[in-house]
Every structure is written in C-alpha cells, then in structure tokens.
Amino acid sequence: MQQLPKLVIADEMVIVRDAISERLSAANSAEVVGTAEDGYSAIKVCKLKNPDILLMDISLTRPSGKETFRKLREAMPDLKIILTSSDASQADVFSLLSFGAVGYVPKQAKHADFVHAISSATLGYMCIPAEYMGKFTSLRNNVSRSGNIFGLSPREMEILEACTTGYTTKEIADKFSISPRTVETHRCAIYRKTSCHNMQDLNKLADQL
C-alpha cells in the first residue's frame, strides 16, 4: 500500500483546519500529522513532525504568512508548501510561488481541488487555478520588463520608496528636482498599477519588492 504524504495544516480558524483535515482524510489523500493556528506554531509543528507538505493560509499572523514561509523555506528546503487564502491578492500569491511555493488553492475551492493539489505536490507538480494563469503571465512579464511584479518604472520605484520612508510631497519633489504635480502624477500611477488606495497599502506593498 502506498504511503500517504504527511501533511500539516496552518490556518487561524479551527473550523477551517478541521474541515480541510476531514476532507483530505476522507479522500485518503494525506495523513494529517499536525495543525497550527499561527506562524510560530506552524514552524514548531513542521520542525517536530517533519511533514512532506504544509497547507498554509497566507494570512497567518505571529509572524506573517510571508515571514513564516521564508523561515520554513530556509529551515526545511524540501518541505512542499501549498498556499491557501480567501482573499489574497494575486501579486501576493505570485510572489510566494516565485520563491518556491508549489501551489495555491482558494479556500472557496471544492474539496476535490484540495485533494488534487496534495496529489500534484506529492508527484512533484505545481497546482494553480486556471483563472489565475493569465494574471500570473502578466505579472511575470512585468518582472522581466521592469524588475518588479507591478511593472513600476525606475522613477516610480524611487517615488514609492520615498513615500514609504515618510517624505512629504514637497520633499520628494525637491529630492528628485521635479514639481509637486509630477510627484502626484507618479503617485497616482503607482496606486493604479498596484491597486493600492492609501499609504498603509503602499507600506505593505513595499515589503513585497
């Protein structure tokens, strides 16, 4: 009998952890060896249980999903990490896939999709919903063209860095010898390209670049 892959599920909501665990166990697709409610417990459980696969909500806290992902990739490079979320941006998903995640399953997906993702990871394949592929191709082209997933120009990257550092519009204008109006034009372009709406969004964005 083929041995089932060992799986850890990391999600802040116990009802989600239990539901996914029951679905995968019923389908006989994985042996759930542990669960975690935040980033620290996910790291601890993975190091203790040494699973083959981690199904991880991108929205984990203490630390963030991205930091948890980074720490686990460094500590356990052979661990296959499948991402899940109910509202993650496509840019966030693409970023983590680019750094080694092996798949993404929206929480709204059918239980068969979770089973398929686990099977794909076990066989060494990546699993991504078809509706995401077009956007990912666009994001990849942005990286090739501009060096970042949002297609920001070098000047826009400079403006973004200055904004998130705390410079005022006038200070940014003086720094780059441009008019305040031009600064605002660049800022509007940054908002449009990144789908950010305020400075808080921009500060979060800066962590991805």
C-alpha positions as CSV (number, residue, x, y, z in Angstrom):
1,M,0.0,0.0,0.0
2,Q,1.4,3.4,-1.0
3,Q,2.3,5.6,2.0
4,L,0.3,8.8,2.3
5,P,2.1,12.1,2.4
6,K,2.4,13.6,5.8
7,L,0.6,17.0,6.0
8,V,0.4,19.9,8.4
9,I,-2.4,22.4,8.1
10,A,-1.8,26.0,9.2
11,D,-4.9,28.3,9.5
12,E,-6.0,30.7,12.2
13,M,-9.6,29.3,12.2
14,V,-10.1,25.9,13.9
15,I,-13.2,25.3,11.8
16,V,-11.2,25.6,8.6
17,R,-8.4,23.4,9.9
18,D,-10.9,20.7,10.9
19,A,-12.9,20.9,7.7
20,I,-9.9,20.5,5.5
21,S,-8.5,17.8,7.6
22,E,-11.7,15.8,7.4
23,R,-11.9,16.2,3.7
24,L,-8.4,15.1,3.0
25,S,-8.6,12.2,5.4
26,A,-11.9,11.0,3.9
27,A,-10.4,11.1,0.5
28,N,-7.4,9.1,1.8
29,S,-5.1,11.6,0.1
30,A,-2.9,12.6,3.1
31,E,-2.1,11.8,6.7
32,V,-2.7,15.0,8.7
33,V,0.1,14.9,11.3
34,G,-0.4,18.3,12.8
35,T,-2.2,21.6,12.7
36,A,-1.2,25.2,13.6
37,E,-3.1,28.4,14.3
38,D,-0.3,30.9,13.7
39,G,3.1,31.3,12.2
40,Y,5.1,30.3,15.2
41,S,3.1,27.2,15.9
42,A,3.4,26.3,12.1
43,I,7.2,26.5,12.3
44,K,7.2,24.5,15.5
45,V,4.9,21.7,14.3
46,C,6.7,21.4,11.0
47,K,10.1,21.0,12.7
48,L,8.7,18.5,15.1
49,K,6.6,16.4,12.7
50,N,8.8,16.8,9.5
51,P,5.8,16.7,7.1
52,D,6.1,16.3,3.4
53,I,3.6,19.1,2.7
54,L,2.4,22.2,4.5
55,L,-1.0,23.7,3.6
56,M,-0.6,27.3,4.8
57,D,-3.0,30.3,4.9
58,I,-1.2,33.3,3.5
59,S,-2.9,35.4,6.1
60,L,-1.3,33.8,9.1
61,T,0.0,36.1,11.9
62,R,2.7,35.9,14.6
63,P,4.7,36.1,12.3
64,S,3.0,36.9,9.0
65,G,2.4,34.3,6.4
66,K,5.2,35.6,4.3
67,E,7.7,35.6,7.1
68,T,6.6,32.1,8.2
69,F,7.1,31.0,4.6
70,R,10.6,32.5,4.5
71,K,11.6,30.9,7.7
72,L,10.4,27.5,6.7
73,R,12.0,27.6,3.3
74,E,15.3,28.4,4.9
75,A,15.0,25.7,7.7
76,M,13.3,23.0,5.6
77,P,14.0,23.5,1.9
78,D,12.5,20.1,1.0
79,L,9.1,21.0,2.5
80,K,6.4,21.5,-0.1
81,I,4.3,24.5,0.8
82,I,0.8,24.9,-0.7
83,L,-0.8,28.3,-0.2
84,T,-4.4,28.9,0.6
85,S,-6.5,32.0,1.2
86,S,-9.9,33.5,1.0
87,D,-8.8,37.0,-0.1
88,A,-5.1,37.1,-1.0
89,S,-4.0,39.3,-3.9
90,Q,-2.7,37.7,-7.0
91,A,0.5,39.6,-6.6
92,D,1.0,38.1,-3.1
93,V,0.3,34.6,-4.4
94,F,2.7,35.1,-7.4
95,S,5.4,36.4,-5.1
96,L,5.4,33.3,-2.9
97,L,5.1,30.9,-5.9
98,S,8.2,32.7,-7.3
99,F,10.0,31.9,-4.1
100,G,9.2,28.2,-4.0
101,A,5.6,27.5,-3.1
102,V,4.2,24.5,-5.1
103,G,0.6,25.5,-5.4
104,Y,-2.3,27.7,-4.5
105,V,-5.9,26.7,-3.6
106,P,-8.5,29.3,-2.7
107,K,-10.5,28.4,0.4
108,Q,-13.7,28.6,-1.6
109,A,-12.5,25.7,-3.8
110,K,-14.2,22.3,-3.8
111,H,-12.7,19.6,-1.6
112,A,-11.6,17.8,-4.8
113,D,-9.4,20.8,-5.6
114,F,-7.5,20.4,-2.3
115,V,-7.1,16.7,-3.0
116,H,-5.8,17.4,-6.4
117,A,-3.3,20.0,-5.0
118,I,-2.0,17.5,-2.5
119,S,-1.6,14.8,-5.2
120,S,0.1,17.2,-7.5
121,A,2.6,18.3,-4.9
122,T,3.3,14.7,-3.9
123,L,4.1,13.9,-7.6
124,G,6.3,16.9,-8.0
125,Y,3.9,19.1,-9.9
126,M,2.7,22.6,-9.2
127,C,-1.1,23.3,-8.9
128,I,-2.5,26.7,-9.8
129,P,-6.2,27.5,-10.6
130,A,-6.7,28.1,-14.3
131,E,-8.2,31.6,-13.8
132,Y,-5.0,32.8,-12.2
133,M,-2.7,31.8,-15.0
134,G,-3.4,34.8,-17.3
135,K,-2.7,37.2,-14.5
136,F,0.4,35.3,-13.4
137,T,1.7,35.5,-17.0
138,S,1.1,39.3,-16.9
139,L,2.9,39.6,-13.6
140,R,5.9,37.6,-14.9
141,N,6.1,39.8,-17.9
142,N,6.2,42.8,-15.6
143,V,9.1,41.2,-13.7
144,S,11.0,40.6,-17.0
145,R,10.3,44.2,-18.2
146,S,10.7,46.3,-15.0
147,G,12.2,44.1,-12.3
148,N,9.1,44.1,-10.2
149,I,5.7,42.3,-10.4
150,F,3.7,45.5,-10.7
151,G,5.5,47.0,-13.7
152,L,6.6,50.1,-11.9
153,S,9.2,52.3,-13.7
154,P,12.5,53.1,-12.0
155,R,11.3,56.6,-11.1
156,E,8.0,55.2,-9.7
157,M,10.1,52.8,-7.6
158,E,12.1,55.8,-6.3
159,I,8.9,57.7,-5.5
160,L,7.4,54.7,-3.8
161,E,10.5,54.3,-1.6
162,A,10.4,58.0,-0.7
163,C,6.7,57.9,0.1
164,T,7.1,54.9,2.4
165,T,10.1,56.4,4.1
166,G,8.0,59.4,5.2
167,Y,9.0,62.1,2.8
168,T,6.3,64.8,2.1
169,T,5.3,65.6,-1.5
170,K,7.4,68.8,-1.4
171,E,10.4,66.9,0.0
172,I,10.1,64.3,-2.7
173,A,9.9,67.0,-5.4
174,D,13.0,68.7,-4.1
175,K,14.8,65.4,-3.8
176,F,14.3,64.5,-7.4
177,S,14.2,68.0,-8.8
178,I,10.7,67.6,-10.1
179,S,7.5,69.5,-9.4
180,P,5.0,68.5,-6.7
181,R,2.4,68.0,-9.5
182,T,4.8,65.5,-11.2
183,V,5.1,63.7,-7.8
184,E,1.4,63.4,-7.6
185,T,1.2,62.1,-11.1
186,H,3.7,59.3,-10.3
187,R,1.9,58.5,-7.0
188,C,-1.4,58.1,-8.9
189,A,0.3,55.8,-11.4
190,I,1.7,53.7,-8.5
191,Y,-1.8,53.5,-6.9
192,R,-3.3,52.4,-10.3
193,K,-0.7,49.8,-11.1
194,T,-0.6,48.2,-7.6
195,S,-4.3,48.6,-6.8
196,C,-3.3,50.4,-3.6
197,H,-5.6,53.0,-2.1
198,N,-3.7,54.7,0.7
199,M,-0.3,55.0,2.4
200,Q,-1.0,52.0,4.6
201,D,-1.4,49.9,1.4
202,L,1.8,51.3,0.0
203,N,3.7,50.4,3.1
204,K,2.5,46.8,2.8
205,L,3.4,46.8,-0.8
206,A,7.0,48.0,-0.1
207,D,7.6,44.7,1.8
208,Q,6.9,42.7,-1.4
209,L,9.5,44.5,-3.5
